[in-house]
Amino acid sequence: INEQLEILAENFLLNVRKSKPFVSLKWAQSLDGKMALKNYESQWITNTTSRTYAHYLRSIHDGLIVGAGTVLRDNPKLNIRLEGVSKEGKLLVIDPDAEVFKSYEKLEIAKAHKKENVFFIIDTKASQAADSTPGSFKNVLFLNKNESGFFPLEEIHKFCFERGMKSLLVEGGPATLNQYILQKAFNRIYAFIAPVIMGDGLGYSDELQLSSMSKKMQLRNIEKLDMDDDTLLTALV
């Protein structure tokens, strides 16, 4: 019973115990673990039921995190499109070179979100370019990259928590998700698995290199939900 209660209150308990947001990773994949083809084409791996549930996941998290590549390649709205739900979630873009930041007004996210609800994480080296952009945002965190060439994700989460985001849904592309897995900077996964085989492509854990099975990342409290032909697998890390 205690374990069930812990799961029911998982967001709140992590917020209180560790003063940090609860972080969920969400992705859609083929049966052979691919999120996209090598040319980044990924629409649509999963069915409409899975995609509708993905909007529900956006609605139960305070903030949505994506990488610059996802925004620039697909030009998505990244809002909550769910009947009967009017919530305006916050959007955070991991944008090292300030590319999304500089072209923001031309993108769909500019139409779909209030400016005060959009946040950017930008490399300190690109700060000058960001500062010179007309109508600059107040919601910007300048960070230095770590040795692996990516941002320290816990610093980003701290920034979010201080701005009222107690739960975060990461919907990044393969590069962003690989970093989350390498840094073990998440609490739960939502993997939408479609009954398709894609072959050579891009995966969410391609950069994770294990020397022994004893080092594998073991998930727990696994649940499976039918999404018509798709399967949603959710679990804690």
N, C-alpha and C positions, 0 to 999 in steps of 0.2 A: 504493500500500500504506500509506504514511504517513497518508493521509487516512482510509482505512478503520480504521486503528488509533486515530486521533483520535476517530472516531465511537464505536467500541467502548468507549473509556475516557472518553467525554465528561464524565460526571459527575465522576469522580475527578480528571481533569486540571484542570477548572475549580476544584474545591475546593482543589487544591494551588497552582495558579498565582495565583489571585485571592482565596483565602480567602472564597469565597461559595458559596451553594448553586446547583445546576443547576435552572433553573426551566422547567417545561413547562406550556403552556396546553392545556387540553382542552375541546372543545365539540362539541355535536351541532347540525347545521344542515340546513335544506332546500336544495334545489338552487339556490334564489335567495337563499341566504345568511342566512336568518332562524333565530334560535334559539328564538323564542317569538312568539305572537300579541301584539297590543297589550295584551291583558288578562293577559299573562304565562303563558297556558296553553302548555305545551310537552310534555306527556306523551301519546303518545310519538312523537317525530320519527323516531328510528332503531329498528332491529329488536333482537331479543333477542341476536343474535350480537355486535352493536356494544356493547350494554350489558354483556355478559359481559366483553368485552375492556376496557371501561372499568374494571371491577373489577380486572383484571390490572394496568392502569396504576397504580391506587391501591397495589397490592401491591409495585410496584417503586420507589415513591417513599417517602421517609421521612415527608413531611408533606403534608396536603391543605389547600388554602386555598379558602375560600368567603366570600362577602359575607353580611351580615346578611339582606338581602332574600331570598336563596335559602332560608335556614333558616326565616325567619318565614312565608314564603309556602307552602313545600312540607312543612315539618316532616320532613325526611329523616333517615335514620340516619347516612349518610355514613361507614359502616364498609366493611370489605372482606368481601364475600360471594362467596367463591370456593372451590369444593370442594377440599379438601386444603391450604388455606392458613389458618393460624391467626395470622398476623401482626396485631399491633395497631398501626396507624399513628397518627400524631399529627394532630390536627385544629386548624386555626387559623381563627378567625372574625374577619373585618374588620367591626367592630361599632361604628361611630363614636359612636352615641348610647347605647350599653350596653343596647340593647333585648333582644338575645339573652342577654346576661350576666344581666340582671335576671329573665328568665323561664326561665332554663336548666333548672331542676328539672322543669318541665312539658313539656319538649321530648324528642323521640326521641333526640337526640344524648346526653342525660344517661343514657339506658338503654344506649346502644350503645358508650360510651367511658368509660374510667377518667378520673376528674377530672384526674389528673396529666398526662394526654395531650391535654388541651384547653387551647388558648391563645386569648387575646383581644387585639385591637388596638382601643383605645378613644380617642376624642378627649379631649385633656387637659381640655377644658371639661366633659366628662361624668364626670370622675374622682370628684367628690363622690358622685354617684349610685352609682357602682360601689363605692366604698369603704364605703358604707352598706348594701350588700347582705349579708344573712346568709350565712355560709359562703363568703366571698369566695375567689376563686382566687389562687394565687401567680403563675400564668403570665399576667400581664397587662402589656402595653406601652402606656403612654400617650404619644400622639404629637400634635403639632400638624399641622393640614392645610396643604398648600402653597397657592399662589395660585389653583390651579384648583379648590380645595375638596375635594381628596382627599389621602390620605396619601402621603408619599414612599415608594414601594415598596421601594427599596433598603434603607431603614432597617428595614423589616419583615423583609427577607431576612437582614440582619445579625443581628437578634434570633433568627431561626430557626437560623442557622448556629451561633451561640454556644450553642444548646441541642441540638446534635447532629443537626439536620436538614440533611443534605448535599444532598438533592434534594427539590424541591417540585412538586406537581401542583396547578395552579390550575383549579378547577371552578366558578368563580363564574358568576353570571348576566351578562347583557349589560353592566350598569354596571361591574362589576369588570373584565371582560375589556377593555372600552373603555379603562379606565385603564392596564391592563398594556400595551396596544398604544400608547397615547399616550406613555407613559413609556419604551417600548422596554425593559421590565424583564423580559425572558424570553429563553430560549435555543432552545426547540423548541416546535412546535405539533403537536397531534393533533386533526385535524378529521374528525369522522365526518359524512359527507355522504349524506343519504337522497334517493332519487329521488322527492321530493315538491315541490310548489310551494305556498308559503303566502301569497304576496302581501304586503300591508302588515303589517309586524311589527317585531320588535326584533332588531337584529344586533349582532355583536361588535365592529364597527368604525364604528358610526354617527357617532361623534364625531371620527373622523379626517378632517380636511379638507385636501386637497392642492390647491395652486395650479398644480401642473405634474406631468406624468407622470414627470418626472425625479426626483421626490421619493418615488415609490412605494416601499413596503417590499418588497424582493426577497428571497424565500426561496431556500434552496439545499439540496443533498443531498436531493432530494425522493424519497420512496418512497410507493407506493400498495399497499394491501392490500385484497382483496375481503372484505367482511363479508356474505356472501350478496348481497342486493340493494343493500346500502349499500357505500360506499367509504371507507376510512380513508386520509387523506392526512397524512403526517408529514414535517416538514422542519425544518431549522435556520434561524434568522434571521441 
